[in-house]
Amino acid sequence: MRTRPFLLAIGGLLLLAQAGTVRAAAAPQPTAAAELLELADGIKTTDNVRFVRLLDQLDRDAPQLTAAQRWRLRYLQAWEAAWVGDYPKATKLAMAVADGAGDITLRARAGATSVNMLGLGHRYAEAFSRLDELLKLLPRVTDRPARFQVESEAAQLYSGMEQYELAADYAQRMKRELSTAAGQCKANVFALDAQYHLDRLAAPERDFRAGIRSCTDAGERLFANAVRGYLADYYLEHGRTAEAIALLEAHYQAVRQDGYRNLVSRFDAQLARAYDLRGDPDKARQHALAAVRSSISGEYTRPLIDAYRLLYRIDQKAGHYQSALAYHEKYMAADKAYLDDVSAKALAYQMVKQQVQAKKAELDALARKNQILRLQQALDRKAVEASRLYIAVLALGLLAIGLWLLRLKRSQLQFMRAAQCDSLTGIYNRKHFMSEAGQALRYAERSGHGACLVLIDLDHFKLTNDTYGHAMGDQVLRRAVLACQEYVRSTDVFGRLGGEEFGVLLPECGMDSGIERAEAIRRAVFALSHQAEPGIPVSASFGVAYTGESGHDLRQLLMDADHALYRAKRAGRNCVVAGKQGEGVVVA
């Protein structure tokens, strides 16, 4: 989002007082209206309350505005609708301005806002198409703040797609575009996000604090608090719970006052997680509920998923099983919707990318056809030998295009296959595991067969990551998967559910056989301790659920297997626990 430097926001207070005097006397003249529009544009993030009042005043006086001023007012109304979470209204207004305004600068700004809104509205294919058109328009845009806004939307969209190299590139362009304090603040925020995910920050805490200072000095409190959220995540990942709580609590009220709901929900979810780690379930529950309340309706974000999961854990531990089940259902639904959304983003990105390449191929083919027509006209004037040579060259060209299109189609199929598998281990990802396991259970229920679900969780894996690094942690994950695959049949469904957690559905398998299979896998994983680097212990805990007890519903099987896994952890890890009551415990 584009904002003016903080000094303009301060100066705008004088204009606001003058505008009130003019309004009391008569409708604003074009010059006064232009000043009010400029003022509103400059304070929309630093003084949102005054910004809304200015919009109301300008809307009442809309008949006295020029056509260009009405377009700009409509753009600011789109921006405010986006700020409060009314994405349908914001999208409609922004797209109208982007398509209808005469000013190319305003069109670029509205186009950038529409890209943001389409992304938030899960209309990813349209968002990427609009961004592609916007980037083609960018060379004609001379206004640097407008160019900055377009580049910031590109950085945000690519970051949301986990295309962090592209996001980092556009963040660097933003830094070159605007040298203002506010511009450098926002560019730094996008750059920090991309570089942290690319693991390119040599000292993350120092770099995050520098980003916070940059935004604080620029008067951009919203962006400063966004970076504080990154820093809080860093503290929590490294076990610095007290520092995370102190940081979040110190700025919690300011975040709520700003009213940007996505950031409010994020702070609450982080505080809930931090208080849970500190052993304060009451405050953890309080903030988890607040994170749910502040989430935008219909949006399934990571803070919402984390809040539901934490509420489920707290109520389960407290013995409130009915509410725990309700929260678990909400967690499962939100997690599925989130994963579906991630897949939709990736698919939309690849589809638009392939469409652009296909369009280029069509244009190349059309150019080839035009060349054929010209050459055919020349055939009448050339010898037969020369004409045969031309036809052969053109045929080769068309063949090359055909081969290229075939390769393009193959790459699309490869992408579809890759969307089903986990990139690190090569087994099913969570989304595809849930789909395949659900289908296998439905078939088992129809045919009257039983099945077992085994949940596997590597013990102390975070300690391995923190002690030996993520590269060694990835190697341990891959070796553990290879060890499991030795005991997984072709009819079994094997997938990575997230982090160090895996699931295996064993069709046509009774409880005793399920325990034996799980124990065999446990021994294979534990044997890795003698094969890995010296001093790296490797073991896993197992939870087994059987359809004879839990039924053929995948969700219930997951819950019962998860409960068994939890008991295996409490029993000392590196063991197998089966059934709802924990019978059949096998200890290493």
Residue pairs with C-beta under 8 A, 6 or more apart in sequence:
1 44
1 45
1 79
1 113
1 116
1 149
1 152
2 109
2 112
2 145
2 146
2 148
2 149
2 152
3 42
3 44
3 45
3 46
3 182
3 186
3 220
4 41
4 42
4 43
4 182
5 180
5 181
5 182
5 218
5 219
6 46
6 181
6 182
6 218
6 219
6 220
8 42
9 42
9 43
9 46
9 47
9 219
12 38
12 39
12 42
12 43
12 47
15 35
15 36
15 38
15 39
16 39
16 50
16 54
18 35
19 28
19 32
19 35
19 36
19 39
19 54
19 57
22 28
22 29
22 32
23 57
23 61
27 61
27 64
28 36
28 58
28 61
28 64
29 64
30 65
30 66
30 69
33 58
33 61
33 64
33 65
33 66
33 69
34 69
36 54
36 57
36 58
37 58
37 69
37 72
37 73
37 76
39 54
40 51
40 54
40 55
40 58
40 76
41 72
41 76
43 50
43 51
43 54
44 51
44 76
44 79
44 80
44 83
45 220
45 222
46 219
46 220
46 221
48 83
48 258
48 259
51 76
51 80
52 80
55 73
55 76
55 77
55 80
58 65
58 73
59 73
59 77
62 70
62 73
65 73
67 102
68 101
68 102
68 103
68 106
71 97
71 100
71 101
71 102
71 103
71 106
72 103
72 106
74 93
74 96
74 97
75 93
75 94
75 97
75 101
75 106
75 109
75 110
75 113
77 93
78 89
78 90
78 91
78 92
78 93
78 94
78 97
78 110
78 113
78 117
79 90
79 94
79 113
81 87
81 89
81 90
81 93
82 90
82 94
82 113
82 116
82 117
82 120
83 259
83 260
84 259
85 261
85 296
87 117
87 120
87 121
88 121
90 113
90 117
91 114
91 117
91 118
91 121
91 123
94 110
94 111
94 113
94 114
94 117
95 110
95 114
97 106
97 107
97 110
98 107
98 110
98 111
98 113
98 114
98 130
99 107
101 107
101 110
104 137
104 140
104 141
105 141
105 142
105 143
105 146
106 146
107 137
108 134
108 137
108 138
108 141
108 143
108 146
108 147
108 149
108 150
109 146
109 149
109 150
111 130
111 133
111 134
111 137
111 150
112 134
112 146
112 149
112 150
112 152
112 153
113 153
114 130
115 127
115 130
115 131
115 134
115 153
115 157
116 153
116 156
116 157
118 124
118 126
118 127
118 130
119 127
119 156
119 157
119 160
120 299
122 341
122 344
124 344
124 345
124 348
124 349
125 348
125 351
125 352
127 157
127 348
128 157
128 348
128 349
128 352
128 353
129 352
131 153
131 154
131 157
132 352
132 356
134 150
134 153
135 150
135 154
138 147
138 150
138 151
141 147
141 150
144 177
144 178
145 178
145 183
147 177
148 174
148 177
148 178
148 183
151 170
151 173
151 174
151 177
152 170
152 174
152 186
152 187
152 190
154 166
154 170
155 167
155 170
155 171
155 174
155 190
155 194
156 167
156 190
158 164
158 166
158 167
158 170
159 167
159 190
159 193
159 194
159 197
160 345
161 345
161 346
161 349
162 197
163 349
164 194
164 195
164 197
164 198
165 194
165 198
167 190
167 193
167 194
168 191
168 194
168 195
168 198
170 190
171 187
171 188
171 190
171 191
171 194
172 187
172 191
174 183
174 186
174 187
174 190
175 183
175 184
175 187
175 188
175 191
177 183
177 187
178 184
178 187
180 218
181 214
181 217
181 218
181 219
182 218
182 219
182 220
184 214
184 218
185 211
185 214
185 215
185 217
185 218
185 220
185 223
185 224
186 215
186 220
186 223
188 210
188 211
188 214
188 215
189 211
189 215
189 223
189 226
189 227
192 201
192 207
192 208
192 211
192 227
192 230
193 230
195 201
195 207
196 204
196 230
199 470
201 207
204 234
205 231
205 234
208 227
208 228
208 230
208 231
208 234
209 231
211 224
211 227
211 230
212 224
212 227
212 228
212 231
215 221
215 223
215 224
215 227
216 224
221 254
221 258
222 258
222 260
222 263
225 251
225 254
225 255
225 258
225 263
225 267
226 263
228 247
228 248
228 251
229 263
229 266
229 267
229 270
231 247
232 244
232 247
232 248
232 267
232 270
232 274
233 270
235 241
235 243
235 244
235 247
236 244
236 270
236 273
236 274
236 277
238 466
241 274
241 277
241 278
242 278
244 270
244 274
245 271
245 274
245 275
245 278
248 267
248 270
248 271
248 274
249 271
251 267
252 267
252 271
255 263
255 264
255 267
256 264
261 294
261 295
261 296
262 296
262 301
264 290
264 294
265 291
265 294
265 295
265 296
265 301
265 303
265 304
265 307
266 291
266 303
268 287
268 288
268 290
268 291
268 294
268 303
268 307
269 287
269 288
269 291
269 302
269 303
269 304
269 306
269 307
270 303
271 283
271 287
272 283
272 284
272 285
272 286
272 287
272 288
272 290
272 291
272 306
272 307
272 310
273 284
273 306
273 310
275 281
275 283
275 284
275 287
276 284
276 310
276 313
276 314
281 314
281 317
281 318
284 310
284 314
285 310
285 311
285 314
288 307
288 308
288 310
288 311
288 314
289 307
289 311
291 303
291 304
291 306
291 307
292 304
292 307
292 308
292 311
295 301
295 303
295 304
295 307
300 334
300 335
300 337
300 338
300 341
301 338
302 338
304 334
305 331
305 334
305 335
305 338
308 327
308 328
308 330
308 331
308 334
309 327
309 331
309 335
311 327
312 324
312 327
312 328
312 331
313 324
315 321
315 323
315 324
315 327
316 324
316 328
325 559
328 559
329 555
332 555
332 558
336 431
336 434
339 430
339 431
340 431
343 419
343 431
346 419
347 419
350 412
350 415
354 408
354 411
354 412
357 408
358 405
358 408
361 401
361 404
361 405
361 408
364 401
365 398
365 401
368 394
368 397
368 398
368 401
371 394
372 394
375 390
375 391
375 394
378 390
379 387
379 390
382 390
419 432
420 428
420 429
420 431
420 432
421 427
421 428
421 429
421 432
422 428
422 429
422 495
422 496
424 474
424 477
424 478
424 496
425 477
425 478
425 481
425 496
426 481
427 481
427 485
427 494
427 495
427 496
427 502
428 436
428 493
428 494
428 495
428 496
429 495
429 496
430 495
430 496
430 497
430 498
432 495
433 493
433 494
433 495
433 496
433 497
433 503
434 554
436 493
436 495
436 505
437 453
437 493
437 495
437 503
437 505
437 554
438 554
440 451
440 493
440 505
440 507
441 451
441 505
441 547
441 552
441 553
441 554
441 557
442 552
443 507
444 450
444 451
444 507
444 508
444 547
444 552
445 547
445 552
449 507
449 508
450 508
450 509
450 510
450 546
450 547
450 548
451 505
451 506
451 507
451 508
451 509
451 546
451 547
451 552
452 505
452 506
452 509
452 510
452 511
452 513
452 514
452 517
452 544
452 545
452 546
452 547
453 503
453 504
453 505
453 506
453 544
453 545
453 554
453 557
453 558
453 561
454 503
454 504
454 505
454 506
454 514
454 517
454 518
454 521
454 542
454 543
454 544
454 561
455 497
455 501
455 502
455 503
455 542
455 543
455 544
455 545
455 558
455 561
455 562
455 564
455 565
456 484
456 501
456 502
456 503
456 504
456 521
456 525
456 540
456 541
456 542
457 500
457 501
457 502
457 540
457 541
457 565
457 569
458 464
458 476
458 477
458 480
458 500
458 501
458 525
458 538
458 539
458 540
459 537
459 539
459 540
459 541
459 569
459 573
459 574
460 537
460 573
461 473
461 476
461 499
461 500
464 472
464 473
464 476
464 536
464 538
465 472
465 473
468 533
468 536
472 533
472 536
475 532
476 528
476 532
476 536
476 538
477 500
479 528
479 531
479 532
479 538
480 502
480 525
480 528
480 538
480 540
481 496
481 502
483 521
483 524
483 525
483 527
483 528
484 494
484 502
484 504
484 521
484 524
484 525
485 494
486 524
487 517
487 520
487 521
487 524
488 494
488 504
489 506
491 507
491 508
492 504
492 505
492 506
492 507
493 503
493 504
493 505
493 507
494 502
494 503
494 504
495 502
495 503
496 502
497 503
503 558
503 561
504 517
504 521
506 513
506 514
506 517
509 517
510 546
510 548
511 544
511 546
511 548
511 549
511 578
511 579
511 584
514 544
514 546
514 578
515 544
515 576
515 578
515 584
515 586
518 542
518 544
518 576
518 578
518 586
519 542
519 576
519 586
521 540
521 542
522 539
522 540
522 542
522 574
522 575
522 576
522 586
522 588
523 588
525 538
525 539
525 540
526 538
526 539
526 540
526 574
526 588
528 538
529 536
529 537
529 538
529 539
532 538
539 573
539 574
539 588
540 574
541 565
541 568
541 569
541 573
541 574
541 575
541 577
542 564
542 565
542 568
542 575
542 576
542 577
543 560
543 561
543 562
543 563
543 564
543 565
543 566
543 567
543 568
543 577
543 578
544 561
544 564
544 576
544 577
544 578
544 579
544 584
545 557
545 558
545 560
545 561
545 564
545 578
545 579
545 580
546 578
546 579
547 557
549 560
549 579
549 580
550 556
550 557
550 559
550 560
550 580
551 557
560 580
563 580
564 577
564 578
564 579
564 580
564 582
565 577
567 577
567 582
568 575
568 576
568 577
568 585
571 577
571 585
571 587
572 587
574 587
574 588
575 585
575 586
575 587
575 588
576 584
576 585
576 586
577 584
577 585
578 584
578 585
